[in-house]
Structure formats: C-alpha cells, structure tokens
C-alpha cells in the first residue's frame, strides 16, 4: 500500500468505454461545468468499434488508454487509474453516458472535507425521466437479497426492497453500504488500500464488492445528494439483454459465495447458484 502522503490533490476522471456513441460527447461537454478545477480525463477503452473514443481523444484534455480486449468494467477502471501519476489523489470512475450537473464534482470534493475517513463519495443519480435512482444502498444479505429478488418485481414497496434500497430514508448526506459505480469519486489512498476493483467481476457487483471492502478497511462510503448527475442510458435498461442478465446473476453469486465461504456452507452456495440461475432464466424470458 502506498504512503498516503505520496499523492497530490489533483483530480482525474476515468471512464470505461465500449462503443459509447454520442453519449460520450455529452459526457465531455457537461464535465467542465461540474468543477472549477483542472481535470485530466482518461478513456479506458475496452475495444470500441464506433470511433467515439478516438474522436474524443483529439481533445487536448482527453487521453485514450486502449485495453487488450474487453476486460470488463472494474479491470478497465483499474488500468485507467494506473495511467495516473502521483499528483492525482482523487479519481472519478464513471460510465460514459453520464451528464454532469453544475458544480457536481465540486460538491463531492467539498464532502471529502467533512468526511476525512470517506473513501468513496457518490452523487444523487437521476434517470432520464427525472426520477431518482437508489444509488446508496445497504450491503446485500441473504435475507434482504432473497426478499428483494422474489418480491421486487411484483411488489416494489415490499419491506425487503425498501430496506435494501433505503428508499424510506431522507435525502440527507449520509453513509451507505455501497454506492453505484456508474459515478463515483474515490480517494486514491483508500482505493490502494483495497487494491482497486476486484477483476473477477466482469460487470455488475464490482461496486458492491468495492464498497464492502472499503468499509472493512476502515473507510466510509458517503452519499452526497447535493451533487447531481443524470445517467443518460438509465439503469432500467442496463440489464436489458439476456447476456447482461446472466452476468448480473453470475456476479451476484460470486459476491455472496465469497462471503459465505468454507466447506460447511457448500450446500448453501449450491442452492444459491441454482436459485440465481433459475431467476436469470425467468427474467430473460420475461424480457
């Protein structure tokens, strides 16, 4: 782990791209209004074929870091962060289809002064229709997870989903179990202390896992609703394909299997694998 004094106070944005199209243009157009500070932007590209990252890299403040293939979200983010020098102490990891609200990054940075043990800071995330996405949640547990999985689609207001999503809480600044990785400000010292994102997660749950490991290392995950962004693509469509549904359930199993490990819990893991696999198949048929 690096000495915390080795990093400066610089700010960088790392966005993982995979044929992002015109959403990347909007991402870069709105970014300057998010902060008064100078920003270094790194595009960690997982093999785009639409030319959007190359066009964006023609800008003087944007760098293109090509991956060796489609490494997945967390691994590409790790590689992008590795491109940064020791002058960068704050890193935003974000999807390329985010539209930045005025002063949103400055609000996140201001929160770091109020929370000196904050390792991750997340903004309020709006969907394209203006609704608020529940981006600051409790960590999944077997009870909450099973209840949310079974009832969330037919009874959105069930107590398991309300508890997991923390939908009944106020919009005040607070700590959370984990924060959405679609837009996240990270203290680089904290990220180093847990060796970054777990590369075993190709997509989904890498942010849940990171939030848990940060907390175990003594850091806080802080929700900052005064900072607002819009997820242009929207979370509702993020798992629209059969492959993405499969990856989501596969990552959910990995997360839970890691936390319920050991020979004695092998029957539980087997049951989890079967239940999550069945749920993925049912969800795919419904789509």
Secondary structure by P-SEA (a helix, b strand, c coil): cccccccccbbbbbbbbccccaaaaaaaaacccccccbbbbbbbccccccaaaaaaaccccbbbbbccccccaaaaaaaaaaaccccccbbbbbccccccccaaaaaaaaaaaacccccbbbcccccccccccccccccccaaaaaaaaaccccccccaaaaaaacccccccccccccccccbbbbcaaaaaaaccccccccccaaaaaaaaaaaaacccccccccbbbbcccccccccccaaaaaaaaaaaaaaaaaaaccccaaaaaaaaaaaaaaaaaaaaaac
